[in-house]
Amino acid sequence: MSTENKIEMIRGGQFIVKETNPSEVFTPEDFSDEQKMMRDSVEEFVDKEIVPHKERFEKKDYALTEEVMRKAGEMGFLGIAVPEEYDGLGMGFVSTMLVCDYISGATGSIATAFGAHTGIGTMPITLYGTEEQKKKYVPKLATGEWFGAYCLTEPGAGSDANSGKTKAELTADGKHYKINGQKMWISNAGFCNVFVVFARLEDDKNITGFIVENDPSNGISMGEEEHKLGIHSSSTRQVFFNDCLVPVENMLAGRGEGFKIAMNALNVGRIKLAAACLDAQRRVITLATNYANEREQFKTPIAKFGAIRKKLAEMATNAYVGESASYRAAKDIENRIHLRQEEGATFAEAELKGVEEFAIECSILKVAVSEDMQNCSDEGIQIYGGMGFSADAPMEAAWRDARISRIYEGTNEINRMLAVGMLVKKAMKGHVNLLEPAMAVGNELTSIPSFDTPDFSEPLSEEMDMIKKLKKVFLMVAGSAVQKFGTELEQNQQLLLAASDILIEIYMAESAILRTQKNIARTSVEEQKEQIAMSQLYLYSAVKIIQNRAEEGISSFAEGDEQRMMLMGLKRFTKYINLPNIIELRNVVADKVTGENKYPFTKA
Ligand SMILES: Cc1cc2nc3c(=O)[nH]c(=O)nc-3n(C[C@H](O)[C@H](O)[C@H](O)COP(=O)(O)OP(=O)(O)OC[C@H]3O[C@@H](n4cnc5c(N)ncnc54)[C@H](O)[C@@H]3O)c2cc1C
């Protein structure tokens, strides 16, 4: 296969118009032995160093976070994404996701400290630094000798990240930049040694990045630790720069390049944040299952009640789907990075381009998996009943810790709108061909539907057919919206949000079905019974969400005959030929989860 063909096959966002073969997707069942060993050693580390100290993490023990981070550095976990020449392990993108996934499961405090250090704290230097900058800072950060933090947000500049007021000014001798300004919500601020700081030179349109060592004698001071809803032992402070002098050689990339750095760092941060919400779900499901199996009411373990079984089945289903989509996208990114490297790009160029290509999927995953985690911990509380509300049981902290993931790395509102906005831009650039498929759907709407009875004898074939139809719903709604509003579409946020939910549900549902189909081919239908049930269950709820969101969208811009035609199309594209027995599917999943007394779907 030529390089061109490979690129054609795996463009970011293309899933919405392309049929993917199950053999093309990477699944958690594809982890190599090396990856499994890494996963097991991270899990062992978490069980030894974090789980026994959960109470201390809730009591704002910032020193404990620093201690655990240092130990993670000694184990090599902080340098997993850093090339070997800078004392990292230089492992591939999937492995970096795996470590992020398993290290983040027990407390949001470590998840945040780890994410802020390895992602936004270290990565901008690894990817944009000069050779000198990389040699000076990256080995220390990769080993945990030093810790990093990222100063983008300001009191007046949050989602509008490029609007910051922090100033950088060249000193008269031309040797330093003098930085003045206030940064807010800075994770790891309390124990970091180096900041990546964004500031504006003169009246530049875009901000510029700087590497700033944390030296209190150089005009750097901090606010008190913020009092937060969750992630109690993650250090979060304001950072003030008052005539802070930064050597000119510490500018990161070029002048005015800061916004680009910030956005690219966030793309990686977003998919990693999805990973960071996976093991947290597995752990909550396992705890909730243990509790449900033990707790008796009406002389019966509550795990036997349909109301509780429904919850456990849905929690497990969402976790399974989140894993499927996260590792599918991670491997697509890794493949693209390899491809770029084969074409001669440096590691940094390849990684940046690889992740940027899949920025749509990164936003989709950030939104979907952070919301699944929130729902999972919420249902966890409900399963624990009154004990769920108690700070002495684990669900309360899990729920509070989960809440931040919908806010940072770009709020879920911003990421929802970005996902569709970026797809439309890609279509306009000709990188994803939306126009022709959208026109084909338009033609299909005015033609007589086929009355053939399709052959759905293969497992999940009706579900895959449904995915094809759901893609038509997206093309119908988004295509018409672009036609009606053109560049004004951005102003119609509620419509964008509706289109985004359709896009998200399709990616997530398709990923689970593809994973299960791939695993059916290498095991058997019987062995994948529960996975088939979860794929069907998720799709069913996705169809309901899509029906609802598409109706909202269509009614916002179409009237009369046009509206009737589109609503008829919607009905046709969301119609099951054989609606599965949803309650029975949930029971299949609940039997497995309660029978094994844990979330049983990732490890062999
Ligand atoms: C615990 C914690 C840790 C953090 N760590 C860091 C860190 O290490 N480094 C760092 O730089 N920042 C960090 N942040 C900041 C975080 O990234 C921002 O809080 C986030 O980007 C949102 O910005 P904001 O708080 O100013 O909210 P705002 O931007 O004011 O948003 C408020 C609401 O308005 C919505 N909104 C805003 N703009 C739009 C729009 N155009 N269209 C529609 N809706 C919109 C948002 O979705 C949100 O619901 C952290 C925040 C917290 C709470």
Ligand as a Chemical Component Dictionary entry (heavy atoms), coordinates in Angstrom:
data_LIG
# 
_chem_comp.id                   LIG 
_chem_comp.type                 NON-POLYMER 
_chem_comp.pdbx_formal_charge   0 
_chem_comp.three_letter_code    LIG 
# 
loop_
_chem_comp_atom.comp_id 
_chem_comp_atom.atom_id 
_chem_comp_atom.alt_atom_id 
_chem_comp_atom.type_symbol 
_chem_comp_atom.charge 
_chem_comp_atom.model_Cartn_x 
_chem_comp_atom.model_Cartn_y 
_chem_comp_atom.model_Cartn_z 
_chem_comp_atom.pdbx_ordinal 
LIG C1  C1  C 0 -8.824  22.866 39.072 1  
LIG C2  C2  C 0 -8.424  23.611 37.841 2  
LIG C3  C3  C 0 -7.162  23.414 37.299 3  
LIG C4  C4  C 0 -6.761  24.149 36.188 4  
LIG N1  N1  N 0 -5.475  24.023 35.714 5  
LIG C5  C5  C 0 -5.025  24.899 34.778 6  
LIG C6  C6  C 0 -3.634  24.947 34.434 7  
LIG O1  O1  O 0 -2.815  24.175 34.933 8  
LIG N2  N2  N 0 -3.226  25.892 33.542 9  
LIG C7  C7  C 0 -4.085  26.774 32.960 10 
LIG O2  O2  O 0 -3.642  27.590 32.173 11 
LIG N3  N3  N 0 -5.424  26.742 33.248 12 
LIG C8  C8  C 0 -5.896  25.838 34.155 13 
LIG N4  N4  N 0 -7.235  25.821 34.489 14 
LIG C9  C9  C 0 -8.140  26.763 33.847 15 
LIG C10 C10 C 0 -9.160  26.098 32.945 16 
LIG O3  O3  O 0 -8.549  25.650 31.777 17 
LIG C11 C11 C 0 -10.281 27.131 32.701 18 
LIG O4  O4  O 0 -10.998 27.215 33.924 19 
LIG C12 C12 C 0 -11.190 26.753 31.562 20 
LIG O5  O5  O 0 -10.510 26.863 30.343 21 
LIG C13 C13 C 0 -12.440 27.653 31.505 22 
LIG O6  O6  O 0 -12.101 28.988 31.593 23 
LIG P1  P1  P 0 -12.859 29.925 32.656 24 
LIG O7  O7  O 0 -12.757 29.267 33.981 25 
LIG O8  O8  O 0 -12.320 31.292 32.537 26 
LIG O9  O9  O 0 -14.359 29.879 32.215 27 
LIG P2  P2  P 0 -15.051 30.816 31.121 28 
LIG O10 O10 O 0 -14.251 30.838 29.880 29 
LIG O11 O11 O 0 -15.408 32.113 31.741 30 
LIG O12 O12 O 0 -16.374 29.991 30.831 31 
LIG C14 C14 C 0 -17.546 30.055 31.671 32 
LIG C15 C15 C 0 -18.666 29.323 30.955 33 
LIG O13 O13 O 0 -18.953 29.972 29.713 34 
LIG C16 C16 C 0 -18.814 29.079 28.638 35 
LIG N5  N5  N 0 -18.229 29.772 27.496 36 
LIG C17 C17 C 0 -17.114 30.527 27.452 37 
LIG N6  N6  N 0 -16.898 30.973 26.214 38 
LIG C18 C18 C 0 -17.883 30.506 25.446 39 
LIG C19 C19 C 0 -18.213 30.624 24.064 40 
LIG N7  N7  N 0 -17.454 31.270 23.176 41 
LIG N8  N8  N 0 -19.320 30.011 23.633 42 
LIG C20 C20 C 0 -20.099 29.308 24.484 43 
LIG N9  N9  N 0 -19.847 29.145 25.784 44 
LIG C21 C21 C 0 -18.744 29.745 26.264 45 
LIG C22 C22 C 0 -17.916 27.960 29.147 46 
LIG O14 O14 O 0 -18.126 26.747 28.465 47 
LIG C23 C23 C 0 -18.324 27.879 30.605 48 
LIG O15 O15 O 0 -19.453 27.071 30.738 49 
LIG C24 C24 C 0 -7.666  25.043 35.572 50 
LIG C25 C25 C 0 -8.952  25.210 36.105 51 
LIG C26 C26 C 0 -9.332  24.521 37.233 52 
LIG C27 C27 C 0 -10.692 24.768 37.802 53 
# 
loop_
_chem_comp_bond.comp_id 
_chem_comp_bond.atom_id_1 
_chem_comp_bond.atom_id_2 
_chem_comp_bond.value_order 
_chem_comp_bond.pdbx_ordinal 
LIG C1  C2  SING 1  
LIG C2  C3  SING 2  
LIG C2  C26 DOUB 3  
LIG C3  C4  DOUB 4  
LIG C4  N1  SING 5  
LIG C4  C24 SING 6  
LIG N1  C5  DOUB 7  
LIG C5  C6  SING 8  
LIG C5  C8  SING 9  
LIG C6  O1  DOUB 10 
LIG C6  N2  SING 11 
LIG N2  C7  SING 12 
LIG C7  O2  DOUB 13 
LIG C7  N3  SING 14 
LIG N3  C8  DOUB 15 
LIG C8  N4  SING 16 
LIG N4  C9  SING 17 
LIG N4  C24 SING 18 
LIG C9  C10 SING 19 
LIG C10 O3  SING 20 
LIG C10 C11 SING 21 
LIG C11 O4  SING 22 
LIG C11 C12 SING 23 
LIG C12 O5  SING 24 
LIG C12 C13 SING 25 
LIG C13 O6  SING 26 
LIG O6  P1  SING 27 
LIG P1  O7  DOUB 28 
LIG P1  O8  SING 29 
LIG P1  O9  SING 30 
LIG O9  P2  SING 31 
LIG P2  O10 DOUB 32 
LIG P2  O11 SING 33 
LIG P2  O12 SING 34 
LIG O12 C14 SING 35 
LIG C14 C15 SING 36 
LIG C15 O13 SING 37 
LIG C15 C23 SING 38 
LIG O13 C16 SING 39 
LIG C16 N5  SING 40 
LIG C16 C22 SING 41 
LIG N5  C17 SING 42 
LIG N5  C21 SING 43 
LIG C17 N6  DOUB 44 
LIG N6  C18 SING 45 
LIG C18 C19 SING 46 
LIG C18 C21 DOUB 47 
LIG C19 N7  SING 48 
LIG C19 N8  DOUB 49 
LIG N8  C20 SING 50 
LIG C20 N9  DOUB 51 
LIG N9  C21 SING 52 
LIG C22 O14 SING 53 
LIG C22 C23 SING 54 
LIG C23 O15 SING 55 
LIG C24 C25 DOUB 56 
LIG C25 C26 SING 57 
LIG C26 C27 SING 58 
# 
